[in-house]
Amino acid sequence: MEEMKSKMQGAVERFKNELSKLRTGRAHPDMLAGVKVEAYGQMMPLNQVANVVVADATLLTITPFDPSTLQNIAAAIRNDQNLGLNPADDGRIVRVPIPALTEERRREIVKSAGGLAEEAKIALRAAREDARKAVKKSKDAKEIAEDEAKRLEKQIEDATQEFTAKIESEFKAKETELMKL
């Protein structure tokens, strides 16, 4: 049970983390969390080559640790089509203006969030299935009694419903945030 719950909690945490990367219209450093920059001959996460700061609600500023990576940082952000951002650099820092979201773009992002929610639910179902198999195996091996197996099955179902509700509430909150003008 504990292993299943930790897997389910992990799925919920991954879902929350992925949701935080979705753009809402306000600047947030996590928006650029998935950006990889070529630096020192290899691809590195943006947060390892620069400091990302929210200057105001519609502007991110990126200060590279090494000024020679400035052009690569701007290019990496510009080339990430999912972000749809157009950074500008002044030789010292990169400024990334966050444009207002159109209604169509908001709907696309909500749809993407729905896909993430479905992936999280699939992870929950996989954890549930693993737990059910373990209970069945224990029951077949006569390690646990029939009524104990039924009690465990009920706990598995309850936990699955609890974590599914958490995913749904996170998704609804993100959807409300995205659709709010």
N, C-alpha and C positions, 0 to 999 in steps of 0.2 A: 504493500500500500504506500509506504513512504517513498519508494523508488518511483512509483507511478505519479504520486503527487509532485515530486521534484521535477519529473519530466514535464508534467503539465504546467507547473509554475514557470519552468524554463521557456516553454512555448509562449506563454502569456508575456513574459519579459521580452522575448525576441520580437513579438508582435508590437509591444509598446515602443521598443527601440526603433523598429522600422517605421512606425507611425510618426515618430518624432522627426524623421528625415523628410517626411512629406512637407511640401511647401504650403504655407497657409496665406501668405500675403504680408506677413510680418517677418522681418529679418530674424534669423535664428542661426547660431553657429552650426548646429547639427544638420542644417540643410546641405552643407558641404561635406558631411562626414564620409560620403562614399567616393569623393573625388580622389583619384590617384594622380600624383605628379611625378614626372620623370626627373629625378635628382641623383646626381653622383652615379649615373649609369644604371639605375634601377628604378622601378616604380615604387613610390612611397605614399602612404596616406598624407593628405594635406596637413593634418594636425602635427605631423612629425617634421615638416619643413617650414611651417609658418604658424603665426599666432592669428587666430580668427576672432574678431571682436565685433559686436553689434554697435555701430556708431549711432544709429537712431532706428526708428521702426522700419525704415525702408532702405537701409544701407549697411552693408557689411564691409569692414576694412580688414585686409589681410596684410600682415607685416612679415615678410620672409625672414628666417633666421640668417640665411645667406642671400645677399642681394643678387647673386648670379642666378638664382632660381626664379626670379621675378617673372620673366617671360614665360617660363614653363608653367608656372602657377596660373597665370592669366589664360594661357592656351588650354590647360586642362579643364578649367571651369567653362570656358567658351565651347569646348568640344563635347561636353556632357549634355546631350540633347534633352535628357529628362529634366534638367534644371531649367533650361531656357533662359539663361542669364548671360549678360554681356558685360564682362568686367573691363575696367579701364585702369591702367597703371600710370603713375607719374614718375617712375624711376626709383621710388623708395617703397611705396605701398601700392596694393591693388585695391581699388574701390569697386564693390559689386552692388549696383543699385538693384533693388528688388521691385520689379514692376507690379502694378496692381493686377490681380487675377481677373480674367474675363469669366463670364458665366460658364462658357463652354469648357474652359480650362479647369474651373472648379469641379465641374461634373466629371471630367476625366480623372482628376485626382481622387474624388470620392470613389469612382469605379476602381481605381488602383488600390485604394484602402480596402475596398470590399474583397479584392483578390487576396490581399495580405491577411484579412480576417479569415478567409476560407483556408488559406495555407495553415494558419494557426489551428483552426478547428481540425484539419486533417492530422496535424501533429498530436492533438488531444486524442483523436480516435485511435491513432496508432498506439499511444501509451495505454489507452483503455484496453485495446486488443491484447497487448503484451500481458497486462495484468490478468485479464480473463484466462489467457492460456496458462499462466502460472497457477491460477486457482484450479483450473480443470486438471492440470498435471498433478497437483497435490492431492486432489480428490480421487483421481484414478489410481494414484499410488497408495491410497488409503492413509495419507498423512493427516488429512483433515476429514471431519465428518460432513455429511450431506447438509445439515443445518448450518454449519460453520461456512461452508462453501456458498450457500444462499445469502448469508449475512455479508460475506465479503463481496459478492456480486452486487448487492444493494449499495454497499459503500463505494464501490467502483463507479456505479451509475450516478450516485449522488455527487461524487467528486467531479465526474465528467460534466454534469449539468452546472455545477458551481463554477468551474473554470470556463465553460462555454458562455455563461452569463457575464463573466468578467470581460471576455473578448468582445461580446456584443455591446456592453456598456462603453468600453473604450472606443469601439468603432462608432457608436452613435454620438459620443462626445466629439470625436474628430470630425464626423460628418457635419454636425451643428457648427463647429468652429469654421470649417471650410466654406459652408454655404452662407455664413453670416457676412454681410457686406461691410 
